[in-house]
Amino acid sequence: MNTKHLFWILFLLNLFNYIDRQVLYSVFPLLQTDLHLSDWQLGTLASVFMLVYMCYAPVVGYFADRSPRQKWIGASALIWSAATLACATARNYFSLLFTRGLIGVGEAGFTTIAQPFLAENYPKKKRATILAVFGLAMPAGSALGYMWGGAIGLHWGWRTAFLLAGVPGLVLGILSLTHLKDIRRAQQTAAEKPSRHDYKALFQNKPFLFICLAHAMITFIIGGLSAWMPTYLHRYLQMDVAQAGTWFGALVICCGAAGTYAGGKLADKWLEFSPKAYFWVIGVSFLALLPPAWLGIQTNRPALALGCFGLAIICLFLPTGPIAAALVASTRNKVHAMAFAVNIFIIHALGDALSPMLLGHASDLWNLKIAVLLCSLAAVPGLVFTWMAASFERRLPEPPLP
């Protein structure tokens, strides 16, 4: 399979990965009415996904480093897509809770493997760009999930929304099983399989660990803002709930996509002049985030506030490609799956598993403006972690492409 076909299968899988993940949130009111769920129960449907997702990632990472990864990609897509279809048949809270957990299993299996699998098929000078374009599926899929679930749920019901969201992933999962080829596995001998020493070395790899911590700070900010910015726009900029959701969704898809693509292109261009280009882009993103975030919080003028928040979102998404490329560059091929699995666990455990709750608590203590500002200040430790990763960075020999 040529790299274009490989890319598009993985990109479309990533797109539906986020659509299937987010479609739930847009049908919360419909679920609450039909299944008589409390707000706490709705919240646990989101939490169980994240808990299963972050805990399962290291498991699949271990086995994927020892077996053909295209089988894990295809099987993972089939699992999360079938679980999304099963959500449409849920009759009560517990059946819906179980299916959301299964979606976490499938999506963790895919996300752990997809980025290193893709990156290994491209030369280093193109990796940040290709991983950034691959990462465009995150803002696009998230926004489409909100719109998909809301529009279909409103007209045909929440069960139809889940049914239509689940079907494409089944087709793409079968394509993955039949058309993808793991070039690393084909070249791997028994001696090249990861050992306990290799995994121990991964946890002693300072550039890798500090990249993960910097990524966790980005995830902390994105998770907190994703949960609370619609409420912020409603509370302080006099928007109704529909307007707030529409404006924030538009900012995410437009500014998130622009930042993701620009970050990858900038990192690859910068790589011609500095081997630490990935760290430079990540660090500049953290620095550039703070001024527009602060100005947006200070003003009550809707146009200015939205413009500032749009710039802040661009900065948040600029590191998408560079971080993925840095994770690949700082670890060896035979532990790539586990490296991304560990990254997934760290960024969610220290990031969006905490930030929505902490922002809510800060808002109760003071107000939501202060809470959003404090969330944005996570860029400061993020900048420190990026500097430390760059300080310890060591260049590994680049394996030849087949």
Secondary structure, DSSP 4 states (H G I P E B T S, - for coil): --HHHHHHHHHHHHHHHHHHHHHHHHTHHHHHHHHT--HHHHHHHHHHHHHHHHHHHHHHHHHHTTS-HHHHHHHHHHHHHHHHHHHTT--SHHHHHHHHHHHHHHHHHHHHHHHHHHHTTS-HHHHHHHHHHHHTHHHHHHHHHHHHHHHHHHHH-HHHHHHHHHHHHHHHHHHHHHH---HHHHH--GGGS--HHHHHHHHT-HHHHHHHHHHHHHHHHHHHHHHHHHHHHHHHS---HHHHHHHHHHHHHHHHHHHHHHHHHHHHHHTTT-TTHHHHHHHHHHHHHHHHHHHHHH---HHHHHHHHHHHHHHHHTTHHHHHHHHHHTS-GGGHHHHHHHHHHHHIIIIITTHHHHHHHHHHHS-HHHHHHHHHTTHHHHHHHHHHHHHH--PPPPPPP-
